[in-house]
Amino acid sequence: MKKYDICIIGGGIIGASIARELAKYNVDLVILEANSRVALETTSGNSGLVHGGFDPTPGRLNASLNQKGKLRYEDWIRDMEFPYLRIDSTVVAFNKEEMKHIYMLYDRGITNGLKPSEMEIIDSKELHRREPNISKEAVGALVCNSSIAVDAPELTKVLFSNAIRNKAELHVNSKVLEIKKINDAFEIKTSKGEIINSKFIINAAGHYADVIAKMAGYPDFNLVTKRGEYRILEKTEAGIVNSVVFMVPTIHGKGVIVSPMLNGHVLVGPTAEDGVPKDETRLVTQKQFDFIGDIGKKLIPSINMNKTCMTLSGSRPIEPIENDFWIKPAKDDNYFINVAGMKSPAIASAPAIADYVIELVEKVEKLNKRKDWNPKEKSILPLS
Ligand SMILES: Cc1cc2nc3c(=O)[nH]c(=O)nc-3n(C[C@H](O)[C@H](O)[C@H](O)COP(=O)(O)OP(=O)(O)OC[C@H]3O[C@@H](n4cnc5c(N)ncnc54)[C@H](O)[C@@H]3O)c2cc1C
């Protein structure tokens, strides 16, 4: 049985972000991932946008971590090589009622800490100048110039590579099956037959974070699903939009977009379907496939949805009582930290979520910085 200071359960972007930031401290750190590779669950089924931060309800933890996370991405961009693109978000209104929401979102953005220079409200003429293919029925838009598109699975790999460079251990094919607390440390049994001994557990198990917490004897919360499906269009459709074009999120649901992708394709979706089984969070269905076609046509009438070459799906893990990120220690144990309810904007917030978790660890144990921490991660492949 090997002993660690901290064990992170979950190899998605949230586990990876925490691992990258924790590895700067002098701790024996292990990450356990059930799948054979990292980032195969929700981290692979999303829009991959570091949101500007005008949408979350002010006062919520996710609103403040979105804003802090977006700023902290600049450190990651400086220190590590991964694909990203600075791109405008254009939230399109189709009538007077939706225009009221555009003004409301602008005000929310200011309340959430965005600078006035990050947002502007434009009329129909200016909108069609910038986005000539948008429906002629559109009457105006909110444009935010501080969003960043990332490839979440690629970023996850880079974050883990950096954590491993700084002495963290990543165990794949290591599904956690049993957790017991024995003499101030957790004993964790995995599907590989390992027994891991760790003083802290950081539970970043995505849709299964509630299952992991209950396994440890801490049933503080439950998670529900909200699956979103997408269609990806051929590269022949690139250029149909110049920015990430959104429907008004407070009316049509969060994050419905037509968007350029970093790989040159065009992304259309996502839908929002409640209560799907946890083991069907990456399923795509004929019904939603057709509905996504309607979304695309509503925003961009000339879009050719017959050019669909791939589909994609993921589900937001939602804590339904607080409807916010659930980042807190178990009620009865400060050494068991839940990082759950990781719906959007968790990718945008990821570096700030990691900082927040480190603060929770430091409330119970002082952490010392590693003198030889290397924040840099270079890509071997050319990225530009
Ligand atoms: C449709 C959609 C669109 C989105 N768009 C955006 C966006 O544009 N911007 C944004 O900021 N956010 C967005 N999000 C949210 C974002 O995708 C998620 O918040 C994020 O990917 C969650 O990452 P995670 O690491 O918590 O979860 P996951 O990626 O699910 O990782 C959890 C990991 O835990 C592992 N695990 C589970 N059980 C065990 C076990 N017993 N033992 C070991 N390992 C285990 C799993 O295998 C998995 O790899 C979107 C989400 C969806 C669904």
The ligand as a Gaussian input file, in Angstrom:
#p B3LYP/6-31G(d) Opt

LIG

0 1
 C      -23.213000      20.484000     -23.375000
 C      -22.205000      21.116000     -22.477000
 C      -21.580000      22.313000     -22.835000
 C      -20.657000      22.908000     -21.990000
 N      -20.006000      24.014000     -22.398000
 C      -19.118000      24.614000     -21.569000
 C      -18.410000      25.790000     -21.983000
 O      -18.500000      26.239000     -23.123000
 N      -17.630000      26.406000     -21.059000
 C      -17.481000      25.935000     -19.788000
 O      -16.816000      26.574000     -18.997000
 N      -18.071000      24.780000     -19.398000
 C      -18.860000      24.100000     -20.267000
 N      -19.465000      22.931000     -19.898000
 C      -19.130000      22.338000     -18.597000
 C      -17.875000      21.479000     -18.662000
 O      -17.867000      20.658000     -19.794000
 C      -17.786000      20.613000     -17.417000
 O      -17.980000      21.431000     -16.298000
 C      -16.431000      19.936000     -17.255000
 O      -16.071000      19.245000     -18.420000
 C      -16.487000      18.987000     -16.083000
 O      -15.248000      18.359000     -15.954000
 P      -14.997000      17.321000     -14.791000
 O      -13.544000      17.048000     -14.771000
 O      -15.653000      17.789000     -13.536000
 O      -15.854000      16.032000     -15.217000
 P      -15.519000      14.828000     -16.217000
 O      -14.900000      15.290000     -17.464000
 O      -16.767000      14.024000     -16.325000
 O      -14.418000      14.015000     -15.429000
 C      -14.716000      13.221000     -14.302000
 C      -13.834000      12.001000     -14.361000
 O      -14.053000      11.222000     -13.191000
 C      -13.895000       9.868000     -13.561000
 N      -14.535000       9.005000     -12.559000
 C      -15.857000       8.888000     -12.282000
 N      -16.057000       7.932000     -11.344000
 C      -14.824000       7.462000     -11.013000
 C      -14.367000       6.463000     -10.102000
 N      -15.204000       5.715000      -9.349000
 N      -13.028000       6.226000     -10.014000
 C      -12.148000       6.936000     -10.782000
 N      -12.537000       7.884000     -11.669000
 C      -13.859000       8.151000     -11.777000
 C      -14.581000       9.793000     -14.918000
 O      -14.175000       8.655000     -15.641000
 C      -14.166000      11.106000     -15.563000
 O      -13.018000      10.981000     -16.380000
 C      -20.367000      22.309000     -20.733000
 C      -20.956000      21.085000     -20.398000
 C      -21.844000      20.487000     -21.268000
 C      -22.406000      19.152000     -20.914000

